[in-house]
Amino acid sequence: MLLVKKIETKLSESEYLEGELNSDIKHEYIDGIVYAMAGASKNHNRIAKNISREFDNALINKGSSCETFLSDMKVKESEKQTKYLYPDVLVTCDSEDNESEYYVNSSLIIVEVLSESTRKYDLTTKKLYYFNIPVLQEYVVIEQDFCQVEVFRKNDDWRSTVYFLGDEITFESIDVTLSVETIYRYVDNKNMAEFLTENKKDNDGVLI
């Protein structure tokens, strides 16, 4: 999602949470400052939906108790000052994480889909906020205008590994492996169009 407007009035944590229940617009909360969120593109939604669906299906098939949530679920980070953020996709595996119905504390993996306007924020400031979540194991950032997936893993000192079309990615925190092609199914960008043409596949990945 896009940060589009800083609301100057400082709010308490409780004021923010109460206001968010009644708001038609989502807001992120960073140390008392509230930021309104804009909508996302079709490609952004396709990518988020693809990865959420694939995570869900794999976890269900494994009999896992982990849950996948899309961008309406907040994650709370409070290492120093409290922050509430809206990842595009998150997975939590903590059945005791029931402090609230409207946010989680214990995300194991977080996914953000990048755009030109959010890339710097998602790869710098927001990344550091997420890294302060004690149980987080992987942070995944996915480009939408070209096909590239970057995974930061805690067990590798948060160094990144970059994946492209033709690669497979194992999300170690939940033991799920997906191809980059699957993540970009139905996405309309030049990389994906060229890949499908070269491999003689349609948008469902079926040979033609």
ABEGO torsion letter per residue (X at the ends): XBBABBBABBBBAAAAAAAAAABABBBBBBGGBBBBBBBBBAAAAAAAAAAAAAAAAAAAAAGBABBBBBAABBBBBAAABBBBBBBABBBBABAABAABAABBABBABBBBBBBAAAAAAAABAAAAAAAABAABABBBBBBAABBBBBBBBAAAGGBBBBBBBGBBBBBAAAGBBBBAAAAABGBBBAAAAAAAAAAGBBAAGBBX
